[in-house]
Amino acid sequence: MTKKQEVPVQNIPGDQPKSDFILRLFVTGASPNSTRAISNLKNICEEHLKDRYELEIIDVYQQPLVAEREQLIALPLLIKKAPGMERRLIGDMSNKEKVLKGLGLEFSA
């Protein structure tokens, strides 16, 4: 079973949709690194991208074909699909500054 959390984007009627952040986090079951990556990324997204992101969490044990198609090199792995160019970040997402930079956002301490 794929773990998946989608956060709907709120649009103001009559306005163009906001630039969505489309994120896919690949994890290996409930390993400690995977659990930390999920928690850290959710916290970062809620703090910095509130209502402007979609996060799909994919367990490679449950979805091996998806993992193969994405040509994963290490896990956990975050792939930012949009906006802009695709970016890949490896690790437990504990370095907030690197994650924000990888998402194309400014870091403020």
VMD Tcl script that draws the C-alpha trace (Angstrom):
set ca {
  {0.00 0.00 0.00}
  {1.36 3.43 -0.94}
  {1.45 6.03 1.77}
  {0.12 9.21 0.26}
  {-0.77 12.63 1.56}
  {-2.14 15.19 -0.79}
  {-2.66 18.72 0.36}
  {-5.18 20.57 -1.81}
  {-4.19 23.93 -3.23}
  {-6.56 26.74 -2.34}
  {-7.37 29.10 -5.18}
  {-9.14 32.42 -5.04}
  {-12.13 32.37 -7.40}
  {-11.29 34.12 -10.67}
  {-7.52 34.00 -10.05}
  {-5.03 31.77 -11.80}
  {-3.90 28.85 -9.66}
  {-0.80 29.48 -7.55}
  {2.45 27.82 -8.54}
  {2.14 24.43 -6.94}
  {5.06 22.61 -5.43}
  {4.72 19.01 -6.55}
  {6.86 16.78 -4.37}
  {7.47 13.04 -4.30}
  {9.27 11.51 -1.34}
  {10.58 7.98 -1.81}
  {11.14 5.99 1.38}
  {11.93 2.44 2.48}
  {9.09 1.31 4.68}
  {9.09 2.52 8.27}
  {12.87 2.73 8.66}
  {14.18 5.41 11.05}
  {15.59 7.51 8.17}
  {12.31 7.28 6.26}
  {10.26 8.23 9.32}
  {12.52 11.24 10.00}
  {12.41 12.31 6.36}
  {8.60 12.24 6.32}
  {8.31 14.17 9.57}
  {10.97 16.75 8.67}
  {9.58 17.35 5.19}
  {5.99 17.70 6.40}
  {7.13 20.28 8.98}
  {9.10 22.26 6.39}
  {6.21 22.20 3.92}
  {3.64 23.29 6.49}
  {5.89 26.12 7.66}
  {7.04 27.41 4.27}
  {4.55 26.17 1.65}
  {1.25 26.13 3.53}
  {-1.58 25.34 1.10}
  {0.79 25.50 -1.91}
  {2.11 21.96 -2.16}
  {1.23 18.40 -3.00}
  {3.29 15.70 -1.31}
  {3.21 12.09 -2.41}
  {5.02 9.61 -0.20}
  {6.04 6.44 -2.01}
  {7.28 3.36 -0.22}
  {9.63 1.63 -2.67}
  {8.89 -1.74 -1.06}
  {5.23 -1.29 -2.04}
  {5.81 0.48 -5.39}
  {9.01 -0.99 -6.89}
  {8.05 -0.14 -10.48}
  {7.62 3.54 -9.66}
  {11.00 3.52 -7.95}
  {12.60 1.84 -10.96}
  {11.05 4.35 -13.36}
  {12.46 7.27 -11.34}
  {15.96 5.73 -11.37}
  {16.53 6.15 -7.65}
  {20.11 6.18 -6.43}
  {19.68 6.49 -2.65}
  {16.84 6.70 -0.15}
  {15.10 8.60 1.29}
  {14.91 10.75 -1.83}
  {12.80 13.84 -2.45}
  {12.03 14.79 -6.03}
  {10.66 18.28 -6.65}
  {8.67 17.97 -9.88}
  {7.41 21.56 -10.00}
  {7.74 24.50 -10.12}
  {10.80 24.92 -12.30}
  {13.35 22.27 -13.06}
  {13.25 18.90 -11.35}
  {15.49 18.76 -8.26}
  {16.53 15.75 -6.17}
  {17.47 15.79 -2.50}
  {18.79 12.77 -0.63}
  {18.64 12.18 3.11}
  {16.34 12.55 6.09}
  {15.54 16.21 5.27}
  {16.95 17.32 8.64}
  {19.07 20.10 7.11}
  {16.31 22.66 6.69}
  {18.55 25.14 4.87}
  {19.50 22.59 2.19}
  {15.89 21.46 1.75}
  {14.64 25.02 1.33}
  {17.44 25.77 -1.13}
  {16.59 22.60 -3.06}
  {12.98 23.75 -3.23}
  {14.12 27.15 -4.49}
  {13.11 28.98 -1.31}
  {14.99 31.47 0.85}
  {16.25 30.32 4.24}
  {15.69 32.65 7.18}
  {17.00 31.63 10.58}
}
mol new
graphics top color blue
foreach p $ca { graphics top sphere $p radius 0.5 }
foreach p [lrange $ca 0 end-1] q [lrange $ca 1 end] { graphics top cylinder $p $q radius 0.2 }
display resetview
